[in-house]
Amino acid sequence: DAMVIQNPRYQVTQFGKPVTLSCSQTLNHNVMYWYQQKSSQAPKLLFHYYDKDFNNEADTPDNFQSRRPNTSFCFLDIRSPGLGDAAMYLCATSRDGTGGTEAFFGQGTRLTVV
Amino acid sequence: GEDVEQSLFLSVREGDSSVINCTYTDSSSTYLYWYKQEPGAGLQLLTYIFSNMDMKQDQRLTVLLNKKDKHLSLRIADTQTGDSAIYFCAERKSYNTDKLIFGTGTRLQVFP
């Protein structure tokens, strides 16, 4: 059974039109992450939540926001998608964020901007 | 910088061993990981090694760590067609335990 679920798997949005990607987890993990993976590149961390504490990466554009209303759900909001935001967006969770615990990844949402 | 480097492609014959290499940047990294990504899918953790270890073996997988050279390798014994995927190494920085720095990924192709 899937433990980290991302919806939708594929999302097409118009240039400049806000879009929200969702992630849910059944693991009751404290930490949830959002990574951006552009074609043929390494996944890059955008931000993460440790419980309710939001941690933004220094180079994450302001266009990207996140919400975590409860333990199970986390959302990625792109306020004004540009063509350069087309990518695979990966959600991941880990129990407590320490080095030895496994990060579980969802299947990803592939975002296309037209 | 934060670059974790891997060779882009590796092609092996079914039944042979595969060795995927990675060089990382931070000698103080605490954990190093290998992830597998199949087409259109998320990342699956294969194995990880703590920085005070030189080697870790898990069934067909052997991880070697050379801290002096900041070099990590993943050996897959008896490579199968189902092993065809992209393999990412990742390091966890010691000063920020929540962040993984991924390599560029190595595409492994297994042919019969």
Interface residues (C-beta under 8 A of the other chain):
Chain A: V4 Q6 V31 Y33 S40 Q41 A42 P43 K44 L45 H48 Y50 N55 E57 L90 A92 S94 G97 T98 G99 G100 E102 A103 F104 F105 G106 Q107 G108 R110
Chain B: V4 T30 Y31 Y35 G40 A41 G42 L43 Q44 L45 Y48 F50 F88 R92 T97 D98 K99 L100 I101 F102 G103 T104 G105
